[in-house]
Amino acid sequence: MKTEQTKEQIIRAGRFFSPPHLVDLVFSMAEPYIDADTVIGDLGVGAGAFFARFSESGARCFGTDVDDTFFSEIKTKYPNTDLFR
């Protein structure tokens, strides 16, 4: 028997957490190109693994996420960053 899911259930079922080794790999490939003028957009911030790593590198980062819980958590962790709804 198939039941309908709410929007929230669908979003939560699709939550994805980036493993640290993947974040490290992507960052190491991008790092040579990051300087004070770099702007990085994270359009699916999620738990913030990529957002945190690139923000800490000195790049100007902005981000958003459709998941209200993720968005609130990241906004609390990084209050002085550019996060948009």
N, C-alpha and C positions, 0 to 999 in steps of 0.2 A: 504494500500500500504506500503510495507516494503522497507526501504532504507538502504543502506550500511553505516556503521559508520566508521569514520577514527580511527586509533589507539588511537589518543589523546582523541576522544570522548568516546571511550570504557574505557580508563583508568580513565578519569574524572568521568564518570558515576559510577565507582566502588570505588570512594574515600570513605574512612571510617574514622570517627573521634571517637576515643575511649572516652567514657564518663568518667569523673573524678572518679565516684564511682567505676568503673571497674578497672581503673588504681590503685586506692587506695587499692582495694581488692587484686589484684595480687601482688602489692608491699608488702603489709602486710604479705602475705603468703611466699614471697621470702626473706624478710628482715632478718630473723634469720640466713640465710645461706650466707649472703653477708659479705665479709671482704675485706681487701686490696688486696688479691690475686684473687678476683672474676673477671671474664671476661664474659660480657653479649653481645650477638649478637642480634641485632634487624634487621631482614632481610626484614622488611616492615615498615620502620620508619614512613611513612605517615606524619602526622602533628607533630609528635614528643612527644606525651604525655608519652609513656612508656620510650622512649629514655631519655627525660629530667629527669623523676623521678629517673631512675636508675643511670644516670650520676651524679646527685646531691647526690646520696647516697655514692659516693666514689668508686663505682665499675668502672672498666675500661670497657667502652662500645664501640662497633663499630656497624656501621649500613650502610644500603643502601636502596634505593627505586627506582622503575622503573619510577615513575612520576617525570619529570624534575622540575616541579614547587615545589613540596614538597622537593625534594632534595636540590634545591637552597635555599629555605627558611630555612631548617634545617642547612645547611652549613653556612649560614649567622648568625643564632642564636648561633651556637656552632662551631666557627671557629677552635678551638683547640682540636677538637675531631676527632676520626677516622671514617670518612665517606668515603665510596668507591663507585665508579660508576662501 
